[in-house]
C-alpha cells in the first residue's frame, strides 16, 4: 500500500480555505475516480508513474474466445489482490461527509466497492462493480466469489499466489492462456462478464440517470481523484456547470475540467478529503 499522510501541506491551506468557503452551507454531490483508491494499493490508470496500458475493449471481448480467455485469466488473478484492498482515510472521509449531511452521496468511476465498505450509503457505481458477474445472454447475476471458485476448480494450474501487477479494473497480465477454461453461465450456458463497463461499452442509461439526478439535487460538486478523461465524468461536470453550481476539483495533475472549476487543488485526495471532512462535517 502506498505511504501517505493526512497532514495538509502549508501551500495547500489557502486552496482548502477557498474550497471550504464554497462548499459550506451547500449540500454537494461527490464524483470520485481512481486517484481516491491509490492509497488503498489500487493503481491509477493515468496518475504519475502509471504504466501504459491498452485495456481490452468490449468488442474484443465479444469477438473471440482467445480474448475472453485472456481477460478472464488476468481478471481472476488480479481480483484476488483487488478484493483484498481496504478503504483508506479518504474513503472514510467521504462517508463522513455524507453522514454529516454535507454531501448527498457519491458517484464513483471506480469498480472496487471501497466506498460502500467505508460506510457510504448513497453510492452510484457509474462503471459497475467487480464483485458481480452477469450473463450476457439471460441476464443472470452471480457473486464474483462463486465464479472465482469455479475458475479455480477448472484451472488448478493457474497459480495466483505470486506477485501480480493489477490495474484499477482488477486486471493482471497473463500470457499463457491456451489451456484456460472460461466460465460460462450455469443457467443457460451463455457468456459471462464482470458487471463493469468495458472500454467501448456504454454506461447503462438508468445508471447515468441516477448519477445525473444526484448532481441535479445538489448545490455544488466535489470531484476527487479523477482526470476527467472518461466521458462520463466530464458530462456530469458539464451538467453542474450549466446549472452554475460551484465545482471543486481535487486531483494530482491536470484534469480536463480545471478551467471550469471554481477551485482546483493539485493535491493527494486522502489528506485533502480528511481535512475537508473535518472542517465541513
N, C-alpha and C positions, 0 to 999 in steps of 0.2 A: 504494500500500500504506500502511496506517495506521502512524504512527510509534509506537514502543513502546520500553520499556527493560526489561531483565531484572533491574534492581536492585529489591530488595524495599523498599517504604516502611517507615519505622520503626514506624508504627502497626499494621502487619500482622505484625510479628515475633512477638508473643505468640500470635496465632492460628496462625501456621505452626508455632510450637513445639508447640502442642496437637495439631495435625494430625500432626506427626511422631511425637509420643508415642503417638498412637492407631494409626498405621499401621506403626510399627517392629515388626519381628518377625512381622508378619502379611502373608500373600500376598493382595493385594487385586485386585478387578476394577475397571476404569475405564469410565465411561459419559460420552461427550462429546456436546456439542451445537454449535450454530452459533458460539457465542462463542469456541471454540477456533480457528476459521478466520478470524476478523475481522482478525487481524494478517497474514493472507495476502492481504488485499484482498477477501475474500468477505463481504458484509454480513450482519448478523444480522437475522432477522425481527422480533425483539421487543426488541432492545437499545436503549439510549438513542440517540435520533435516527433510529431505523429508520423508513422511510416506511410509511404504512398501505397494506396490500395485501390483495387478495381473490384468493387463488390459485384457479386453475381446479380444479374437483372432478373426480373420476374419472367421475361420472355425466354431467357436461357433456362431457367428452372423448369419451365413447362416443355421445353423443346426436346430434351433428350435425357435418357437415363444416366448418362455419364455426368451431366451437370447435377442431377439430383443426388447421385452418389457422392460427388464432391461436396455438395452443400451439406447433406445430412451427416457425413463423416466429420467434417470440420465443425459443424454446429454442435454435434453431440459432444465432442471433446471440449470445445470452448464453453459449452453450457455448464459443465461441471465447475469450472472456475467462476464463471459468470454468476451462477446460483449461490456461490459461497460468499459473494460480496455482501457487505453490511452497510446500512445507511451511515453517512458521515454527519458531522455537525451542521453542514449546510442543509441537508435534507431535513434534519430535526428543526432547524430554524424556520424552514418553510412551513412545516407542520404547526409550529408555534404561532406563526403569523396568521394562519387560518384559525387556529383555536382561539386566538385573542380577538378575532373579528376584524382584524386589519385587512385580511385578504379573504376573498370569497372562494378560492380554490386554485388549483394548479393545472395547467395544460402542459404536458410533457412530450417532447420528441424522443425521449428515452424509452427503451423497452425492458429495462432492468427491474421494474417493480419496486424500486427502493423508496419512492415517495410513500407508497402505501405501508411499507414496512416501518417507515419512520413515524407514521401516525397521521398522515394527511388523509382527510375523509373525502373531499371532493377532488378526484383526480381524473382528468381526461387523458387517456393513453392515446395520443394522436396517431402514433405509428404502431400501435398494438402492444403485445406483451409476450415475452419469450416463454412464459410458463404455461401457455396454452398452445394447442395444436389443432388445426382444422382439417377436415376432409374437403377437398376441392370439388368433390362430386356430390356428396349427400349433405354436407354441412355439419356433420357430427363434430362435436368438440371433445378433445381429450386433454387430460392433465399431462403436462410435459414429462413428469416423472414416470408415468405409466409407459409412455412411448420410449423413454430412455431405457427403461428396464427391458423392453422388447429388443432394442438395438443391442444392448449388452449380451442378451441371450443368443441373438442371431450372429453376432460378430465378436466372439470371445477373443479373437486375435487383436482386436483394436484396443490398444493399451493407452489410456489417457492419464496414466499416473505420472508421466514425465512432464518436463517443462513445456507448457503450451502458451503461445502468444495469442491473446484474444483481442477482439475489436469491440466497439460499442454495441454491435449487434450480436455478440456472443459467438462469433465465428472464429475458427482456427484454421491454420494452413495444414492440409493433409495432401500428400502426393500419391500414395499407394492406395488407390480406391477401387481397383478392379474387382476384388473379392467382396466388396462391401454389399450387404443385403439391406435394401431400402425398406423401411417400414411402410406398410400400407394400412388402409382403413379396415378395422375388424368388423365393421358393419356392412360395407358394400365393396370393399377391395379397391377403393379409389385412392388417388394420390393424396398424401398428407403434406401439410406445410405449416410451419410455425405461424402463429397468429401475429405476424409482423408485416409491415408494409415494405416490400422489396423496392429496390431501385427500379424505376419504370412501371411501378404499380400505383394506382390512385388510392388516396386515403378514402375510406368509406364515407359516403356523403353524410350519413347520420352522425358519424364521429366528428366531422368538421363542423356540422351544425351545432353540436354540443359545445365545441370549443368556442365557436363564434358567439353563442349565446352567453357564455361566461364573460367574454370581453364586453359584449353589449350591456351586461348588467353591472359593469364596473365603472369606477370613476377615474381609474388610472391603470397603467400596465407596467409591470416589472418583469423584465426579461433577464434571465441569468444563464450564463454558460452556453449560449448559442451564437454561432457566427451568422445565423440567419441566411445561410446559403440555400438551405432547403426551402422550397417554395411555400410550404405550409406555414412556416414561421413568419415569413415576410408578408404573407396575406393577412395574418392576424395583426401584425404591426400596422399595416395599412388601414385595416378596419378601425383600429384605435386612433390612428392619425386623422382619418376622415371625421371621426366623432370629436376631434380636438381634445382627446384625453392626454394628460401628461404621460410621457414614456420615459422610463429609466432603464438603462441597459448596463448590466454588469458582465464583463467578459474580458478575458486576456486577449489582446489583439483587436484588429479591426473587424467590424461586422458590417453587413450590408445596410443596417439601419442606423448607423452612427449619426448621419446628418439629419435624421428625423427624430432623434431623441432629445428631450429637454436636458437630460443628464446622462453622460456616458462615463462609466467608471472602468478604466483599464486595470482590472484587479482580479484576484482569485475570488471565486464565488463563496467559498466556505467562510473565510474571515469577514467578508462583506455582508453576507446574509446573516451571520450571527450578530453582527453589530446592528444591522437594520432591525432584526427581531427584538434585540434588547431595547432599542430606542422607540420602536413603533408599537411593540406589544404591551 
